[in-house]
Amino acid sequence: MPLSFLIDEDIDHSVGNLLAATHSVSHVDTVLVTGAKDPVVEQYARSRGLILVTGDRRFATRLRQRDKRWSCLFLHDLYTDERNRVAQLLDVIQREAELAGDSFWMEIRPHSFTVER
């Protein structure tokens, strides 16, 4: 089942390109204004049912709160390895997102990952 992602400005476009091979992908800097504030990005993602892909710890943490949880793929301290780690875990990302729906939250670190539903 194809998923829909919104790639935050702090994520390399190569991650979006990887996801776009099998899923729908939008980039914050394309669909909103450059420098859009987090609440605007969050509202855009929520209103369209998009999984937010971000490297912003503060933003990801807010989306992790149980009473306000929203689908988020948090790429934590990956820097130049973002695309490779997402590629390695793409099957897990797809499966977990399909299982959890809009309460999917995943943190991907250089050598581990965490999923919450």
C-alpha positions in Angstrom: 0.0 0.0 0.0 1.5 3.4 -1.0 2.1 5.8 1.9 2.3 9.6 1.7 5.2 11.5 3.2 6.0 15.1 3.8 9.8 15.8 3.8 10.9 18.6 6.2 13.4 21.1 5.0 16.2 19.7 7.2 16.1 16.3 5.3 18.2 15.7 2.2 16.1 15.5 -1.0 17.7 12.1 -1.7 15.5 10.6 1.1 12.4 11.9 -0.7 13.6 10.6 -4.0 14.1 7.1 -2.4 10.6 7.2 -0.9 9.1 8.5 -4.1 10.0 5.3 -6.0 7.1 3.6 -4.3 5.2 6.2 -2.3 3.7 9.7 -2.6 6.2 12.4 -1.5 5.9 16.2 -1.0 8.6 18.5 0.2 7.9 21.3 2.7 10.0 23.8 0.7 7.8 23.0 -2.4 4.3 22.9 -1.0 4.7 25.6 1.7 7.0 28.6 1.9 10.7 28.1 2.7 11.2 28.5 6.4 7.6 27.5 7.3 7.1 27.3 11.0 6.6 23.9 12.6 2.9 24.4 13.5 2.2 25.3 9.8 4.0 22.1 8.7 2.2 20.0 11.3 -1.2 21.3 10.3 -0.4 20.7 6.6 0.7 17.1 7.3 -2.3 16.4 9.6 -4.9 17.8 7.2 -3.6 15.7 4.3 -2.7 12.5 6.3 1.0 12.7 5.5 3.8 11.1 7.5 6.3 13.8 8.4 10.0 13.0 7.9 12.1 15.3 10.0 15.5 15.6 11.7 14.3 18.3 14.1 14.3 16.8 17.6 12.0 19.4 19.1 9.4 19.0 16.3 9.6 15.2 16.4 9.2 15.1 20.2 6.1 17.3 20.0 4.6 14.9 17.5 5.5 12.0 19.8 3.2 13.1 22.7 0.5 10.5 23.2 -2.4 13.0 23.3 -1.2 14.7 20.1 0.7 12.0 18.4 1.0 12.2 14.6 2.8 10.0 12.1 6.5 10.9 12.1 9.7 9.4 10.9 12.4 11.1 13.0 15.9 10.8 11.5 18.0 11.3 14.6 21.6 12.4 14.1 22.0 10.7 10.8 23.5 13.6 8.9 25.0 12.3 5.7 23.6 8.7 6.2 19.9 9.6 6.1 19.2 8.0 2.7 21.1 4.8 3.6 19.4 4.2 6.9 15.9 4.8 5.4 16.8 2.4 2.6 17.9 -0.2 5.1 14.7 0.1 7.1 12.2 0.8 4.3 10.3 -2.5 4.8 10.0 -1.8 8.5 8.8 1.7 7.9 6.2 0.6 5.5 4.9 -2.3 7.7 4.8 -0.2 10.9 3.1 2.8 9.1 0.4 0.5 7.7 -0.2 -1.2 11.1 -0.3 2.0 13.2 -1.9 4.5 10.8 -1.8 8.1 12.0 -0.2 7.1 15.4 3.0 5.8 13.8 6.1 7.3 15.2 9.6 6.0 14.4 13.0 7.2 15.4 15.9 6.1 13.3 19.4 6.4 14.8 22.8 5.5 13.2 22.8 1.9 14.7 19.3 1.4 16.0 15.6 2.4 15.7 12.5 2.7 17.9 8.9 2.4 16.9 5.9 3.6 18.9 2.2 3.1 18.2 
